[in-house]
């Protein structure tokens, strides 16, 4: 089944031209825009709020899980590692041991059922 919706033609002003348009400046959108620009594309990033980074900045949920495979071999690099390095250089990163991380999975379950 194919349905169509006919809409009246309208004239829309073009505000800017770009090769790559990234809509949303959360962590993924910001990383995508940086990567596109570094690859040489004319890049524009639009964000509805006043800051980039999404919940990592505006929501204060700043958690980057381990970048290794659990046996100490680093698996994730690139922009994520670059941001981690910049945070560490500013004294804004903690690197807890594996025993210091984690949570009790039964707590959310008990809260949901009460």
N, CA, C and O of each residue as an XYZ file, in Angstrom:
456
protein
N       0.844     -1.173      0.000
C       0.000      0.000      0.000
C       0.889      1.237      0.000
O       1.825      1.342      0.793
N       0.589      2.163     -0.892
C       1.346      3.406     -0.967
C       0.388      4.567     -0.811
O      -0.573      4.703     -1.568
N       0.657      5.395      0.171
C      -0.160      6.585      0.383
C       0.692      7.809      0.124
O       1.901      7.796      0.355
N       0.067      8.850     -0.351
C       0.757     10.105     -0.609
C      -0.003     11.240      0.047
O      -1.222     11.190      0.211
N       0.736     12.245      0.411
C       0.153     13.460      0.967
C       0.598     14.601      0.074
O       1.796     14.856     -0.048
N      -0.338     15.289     -0.549
C      -0.006     16.434     -1.393
C       0.061     17.682     -0.528
O      -0.826     17.951      0.282
N       1.133     18.435     -0.719
C       1.315     19.677      0.023
C       1.468     20.821     -0.956
O       1.993     20.657     -2.057
N       1.004     21.970     -0.539
C       1.123     23.158     -1.380
C       2.592     23.564     -1.494
O       3.356     23.470     -0.534
N       2.965     24.016     -2.688
C       4.342     24.486     -2.880
C       4.568     25.748     -2.066
O       3.651     26.544     -1.861
N       5.799     25.920     -1.606
C       6.129     27.132     -0.863
C       7.577     27.496     -1.124
O       8.382     26.649     -1.514
N       7.893     28.723     -0.913
C       9.254     29.212     -1.101
C       9.927     29.248      0.265
O       9.439     29.893      1.193
N      11.044     28.556      0.377
C      11.785     28.482      1.634
C      13.153     29.106      1.430
O      13.870     28.757      0.492
N      13.507     30.023      2.305
C      14.796     30.699      2.215
C      15.916     29.749      2.651
O      15.793     29.062      3.665
N      16.986     29.716      1.893
C      18.165     28.930      2.236
C      19.091     29.836      3.038
O      19.520     30.881      2.549
N      19.399     29.439      4.262
C      20.234     30.261      5.141
C      21.718     29.980      4.959
O      22.545     30.867      5.172
N      22.061     28.773      4.571
C      23.475     28.427      4.413
C      23.587     27.167      3.565
O      22.662     26.358      3.490
N      24.734     27.027      2.937
C      25.035     25.824      2.164
C      26.239     25.146      2.813
O      27.160     25.816      3.278
N      26.225     23.835      2.841
C      27.317     23.085      3.447
C      27.402     21.714      2.806
O      26.442     21.256      2.187
N      28.525     21.064      2.948
C      28.664     19.698      2.439
C      28.112     18.681      3.429
O      27.488     17.696      3.035
N      28.342     18.922      4.711
C      27.860     18.022      5.762
C      27.090     18.842      6.783
O      27.613     19.806      7.341
N      25.857     18.457      7.021
C      25.044     19.105      8.041
C      24.785     18.085      9.141
O      24.204     17.029      8.890
N      25.214     18.400     10.354
C      24.974     17.530     11.504
C      23.915     18.210     12.357
O      24.100     19.343     12.802
N      22.815     17.523     12.582
C      21.721     18.072     13.378
C      21.771     17.414     14.747
O      21.532     16.214     14.883
N      22.083     18.211     15.756
C      22.185     17.721     17.122
C      23.625     17.680     17.575
O      24.460     16.986     16.995
N      23.899     18.432     18.618
C      25.267     18.544     19.124
C      25.515     17.738     20.376
O      26.307     18.146     21.225
N      24.850     16.594     20.509
C      25.166     15.700     21.620
C      26.554     15.116     21.408
O      27.285     15.554     20.519
N      26.912     14.149     22.203
C      28.259     13.596     22.072
C      28.488     12.984     20.692
O      29.559     13.164     20.111
N      27.510     12.272     20.165
C      27.669     11.652     18.844
C      27.688     12.700     17.743
O      28.513     12.624     16.833
N      26.790     13.679     17.812
C      26.752     14.725     16.798
C      28.007     15.569     16.790
O      28.526     15.909     15.727
N      28.498     15.908     17.972
C      29.729     16.684     18.064
C      30.896     15.898     17.476
O      31.699     16.445     16.720
N      30.990     14.628     17.819
C      32.061     13.787     17.278
C      31.940     13.663     15.760
O      32.949     13.702     15.056
N      30.720     13.515     15.250
C      30.517     13.408     13.805
C      30.949     14.686     13.096
O      31.587     14.631     12.045
N      30.603     15.833     13.667
C      30.980     17.108     13.059
C      32.493     17.304     13.071
O      33.070     17.763     12.084
N      33.130     16.962     14.174
C      34.591     17.084     14.257
C      35.249     16.170     13.222
O      36.171     16.584     12.519
N      34.777     14.939     13.131
C      35.360     13.984     12.180
C      35.177     14.454     10.742
O      36.106     14.361      9.940
N      33.992     14.958     10.406
C      33.743     15.436      9.044
C      34.629     16.630      8.711
O      35.198     16.705      7.622
N      34.742     17.555      9.647
C      35.582     18.736      9.415
C      37.049     18.345      9.272
O      37.751     18.877      8.412
N      37.507     17.434     10.092
C      38.901     16.980     10.005
C      39.175     16.241      8.695
O      40.307     16.215      8.214
N      38.142     15.649      8.130
C      38.291     14.959      6.849
C      38.255     15.936      5.678
O      38.413     15.539      4.523
N      38.046     17.211      5.982
C      38.084     18.233      4.948
C      36.743     18.682      4.422
O      36.694     19.517      3.518
N      35.653     18.161      4.952
C      34.328     18.556      4.482
C      33.919     19.882      5.109
O      34.200     20.147      6.278
N      33.252     20.704      4.314
C      32.666     21.928      4.862
C      31.507     21.468      5.747
O      30.535     20.894      5.255
N      31.610     21.718      7.034
C      30.708     21.109      8.012
C      29.972     22.163      8.815
O      30.548     23.173      9.219
N      28.693     21.916      9.040
C      27.888     22.783      9.894
C      27.201     21.906     10.939
O      26.643     20.858     10.617
N      27.249     22.343     12.171
C      26.605     21.641     13.281
C      25.540     22.560     13.853
O      25.836     23.694     14.231
N      24.310     22.087     13.920
C      23.232     22.879     14.513
C      22.740     22.177     15.770
O      22.560     20.959     15.790
N      22.527     22.961     16.811
C      22.110     22.433     18.113
C      21.065     23.364     18.695
O      21.248     24.582     18.687
N      19.982     22.816     19.196
C      18.893     23.655     19.695
C      19.165     24.265     21.059
O      18.565     25.281     21.410
N      20.056     23.665     21.832
C      20.387     24.222     23.138
C      21.672     25.027     23.041
O      22.304     25.050     21.984
N      22.063     25.673     24.094
C      23.206     26.571     24.057
C      24.560     25.920     24.240
O      25.573     26.619     24.234
N      24.618     24.606     24.402
C      25.900     23.938     24.615
C      25.991     22.678     23.766
O      24.983     22.119     23.333
N      27.212     22.255     23.546
C      27.452     20.985     22.860
C      27.756     19.918     23.899
O      28.168     20.231     25.016
N      27.556     18.671     23.535
C      27.905     17.577     24.434
C      26.722     16.810     24.973
O      26.902     15.766     25.600
N      25.516     17.299     24.748
C      24.325     16.581     25.204
C      24.293     16.382     26.705
O      24.595     17.303     27.465
N      23.927     15.179     27.139
C      23.807     14.934     28.575
C      25.149     14.927     29.282
O      25.206     15.048     30.505
N      26.246     14.785     28.516
C      27.573     14.815     29.142
C      27.897     16.207     29.670
O      28.691     16.342     30.601
N      27.299     17.234     29.095
C      27.547     18.596     29.573
C      26.299     19.186     30.221
O      26.362     19.660     31.355
N      25.181     19.165     29.528
C      23.960     19.761     30.056
C      23.286     18.932     31.123
O      22.635     19.479     32.013
N      23.429     17.620     31.051
C      22.782     16.742     32.013
C      23.706     16.221     33.085
O      23.279     15.512     33.995
N      24.975     16.573     32.978
C      25.990     16.174     33.950
C      26.115     14.664     34.098
O      26.466     14.173     35.171
N      25.831     13.927     33.032
C      26.054     12.488     33.020
C      27.365     12.275     32.279
O      27.383     12.132     31.056
N      28.445     12.255     33.020
C      29.772     12.262     32.415
C      30.464     10.949     32.748
O      31.267     10.878     33.678
N      30.153      9.927     31.995
C      30.728      8.614     32.244
C      31.203      8.025     30.931
O      30.406      7.775     30.027
N      32.484      7.808     30.831
C      33.043      7.077     29.702
C      33.507      5.743     30.259
O      34.441      5.680     31.059
N      32.855      4.694     29.835
C      33.236      3.384     30.334
C      34.610      3.014     29.806
O      35.152      3.682     28.926
N      35.151      1.971     30.339
C      36.499      1.547     29.973
C      36.669      1.437     28.460
O      35.755      1.035     27.739
N      37.843      1.800     28.009
C      38.149      1.737     26.584
C      38.929      0.476     26.234
O      39.453      0.343     25.128
N      39.000     -0.454     27.199
C      39.762     -1.679     26.944
C      38.837     -2.887     26.884
O      37.619     -2.769     27.017
N      39.437     -4.036     26.682
C      38.667     -5.266     26.526
C      38.465     -6.022     27.834
O      38.013     -7.166     27.822
N      38.792     -5.401     28.950
C      38.666     -6.050     30.243
C      39.926     -6.764     30.669
O      40.091     -7.096     31.842
N      40.818     -7.003     29.721
C      42.096     -7.646     30.019
C      43.244     -6.642     29.907
O      44.417     -7.015     29.915
N      42.883     -5.368     29.801
C      43.898     -4.327     29.752
C      44.347     -3.913     28.366
O      45.181     -3.016     28.234
N      43.812     -4.549     27.322
C      44.179     -4.163     25.954
C      43.206     -3.098     25.461
O      42.000     -3.336     25.392
N      43.731     -1.924     25.118
C      42.872     -0.833     24.677
C      42.217     -1.179     23.349
O      42.886     -1.609     22.410
N      40.895     -0.989     23.277
C      40.134     -1.327     22.079
C      39.549     -0.092     21.397
O      39.321     -0.110     20.187
N      39.306      0.969     22.143
C      38.697      2.180     21.600
C      39.737      3.282     21.613
O      40.394      3.518     22.627
N      39.883      3.949     20.493
C      40.859      5.035     20.386
C      40.183      6.225     19.720
O      39.007      6.488     19.971
N      40.891      6.926     18.901
C      40.315      8.003     18.110
C      39.851      9.178     18.943
O      40.483      9.553     19.931
N      38.734      9.751     18.525
C      38.225     10.965     19.154
C      37.851     10.744     20.618
O      38.057     11.630     21.447
N      37.309      9.580     20.941
C      36.974      9.281     22.338
C      38.221      9.336     23.208
O      38.195      9.906     24.299
N      39.309      8.749     22.734
C      40.563      8.786     23.485
C      41.103     10.209     23.574
O      41.625     10.611     24.614
N      40.982     10.965     22.498
C      41.459     12.353     22.494
C      40.720     13.186     23.540
O      41.339     13.965     24.265
N      39.410     13.024     23.619
C      38.629     13.770     24.612
C      39.012     13.325     26.018
O      39.156     14.157     26.914
N      39.179     12.021     26.217
C      39.605     11.518     27.522
C      40.959     12.099     27.910
O      41.154     12.504     29.056
N      41.891     12.142     26.969
C      43.218     12.710     27.240
C      43.130     14.191     27.603
O      43.829     14.657     28.503
N      42.271     14.924     26.903
C      42.111     16.357     27.210
C      41.506     16.558     28.599
O      41.919     17.451     29.340
N      40.532     15.729     28.944
C      39.949     15.818     30.289
C      40.997     15.505     31.346
O      41.090     16.201     32.357
N      41.780     14.469     31.119
C      42.820     14.081     32.078
C      43.856     15.186     32.237
O      44.317     15.441     33.350
N      44.228     15.843     31.147
C      45.218     16.921     31.206
C      44.724     18.097     32.040
O      45.522     18.855     32.592
N      43.403     18.246     32.128
C      42.812     19.330     32.923
C      42.451     18.872     34.332
O      41.867     19.632     35.104
N      42.792     17.647     34.663
C      42.446     17.118     35.977
C      40.969     16.819     36.120
O      40.442     16.792     37.232
N      40.296     16.594     34.998
C      38.849     16.397     35.009
C      38.449     14.962     34.686
O      37.317     14.714     34.269
N      39.364     14.016     34.873
C      39.047     12.614     34.595
C      39.517     11.747     35.750
O      40.585     11.967     36.321
N      38.705     10.766     36.079
C      39.067      9.772     37.087
C      39.224      8.438     36.382
O      38.494      8.137     35.437
N      40.167      7.646     36.836
C      40.395      6.337     36.248
C      40.333      5.286     37.351
O      41.370      4.801     37.803
N      39.107      4.925     37.795
C      38.983      3.944     38.876
C      39.382      2.549     38.408
O      39.319      2.234     37.219
N      39.787      1.733     39.350
C      40.110      0.344     39.014
C      38.817     -0.415     38.742
O      37.727      0.062     39.059
N      38.948     -1.582     38.161
C      37.767     -2.378     37.817
C      36.925     -2.686     39.049
O      35.700     -2.751     38.948
N      37.544     -2.875     40.194
C      36.806     -3.177     41.408
C      36.012     -2.007     41.954
O      35.089     -2.195     42.746
N      36.365     -0.796     41.534
C      35.663      0.397     42.008
C      34.466      0.750     41.142
O      33.698      1.647     41.490
N      34.294      0.069     40.030
C      33.200      0.358     39.106
C      32.108     -0.685     39.259
O      32.326     -1.768     39.802
N      30.944     -0.336     38.772
C      29.851     -1.295     38.767
C      28.696     -0.829     39.616
O      28.748      0.222     40.254
N      27.678     -1.611     39.611
C      26.490     -1.295     40.390
C      25.772     -2.600     40.719
O      26.062     -3.658     40.161
N      24.850     -2.488     41.621
C      24.051     -3.642     42.012
C      22.805     -3.659     41.136
O      21.921     -2.819     41.305
N      22.724     -4.593     40.211
C      21.610     -4.642     39.269
C      20.273     -4.934     39.938
O      19.230     -4.766     39.306
N      20.272     -5.362     41.189
C      19.007     -5.663     41.860
C      18.329     -4.411     42.399
O      17.125     -4.426     42.654
N      19.083     -3.328     42.577
C      18.488     -2.111     43.141
C      17.441     -1.507     42.207
O      16.326     -1.252     42.663
N      17.735     -1.261     40.917
C      16.684     -0.726     40.047
C      15.473     -1.640     39.963
O      14.339     -1.169     39.890
N      15.712     -2.956     39.974
C      14.602     -3.904     39.907
C      13.713     -3.765     41.140
O      12.488     -3.777     41.023
N      14.317     -3.633     42.316
C      13.513     -3.521     43.529
C      12.774     -2.191     43.575
O      11.659     -2.122     44.093
N      13.373     -1.142     43.046
C      12.698      0.162     43.010
C      11.512      0.130     42.055
O      10.464      0.711     42.336
N      11.681     -0.551     40.929
C      10.612     -0.618     39.935
C       9.429     -1.426     40.435
O       8.290     -1.150     40.059
N       9.680     -2.420     41.275
C       8.590     -3.281     41.726
C       7.917     -2.779     42.994
O       6.908     -3.342     43.418
N       8.452     -1.735     43.604
C       7.821     -1.251     44.844
C       6.865     -0.115     44.598
O       6.259      0.397     45.539
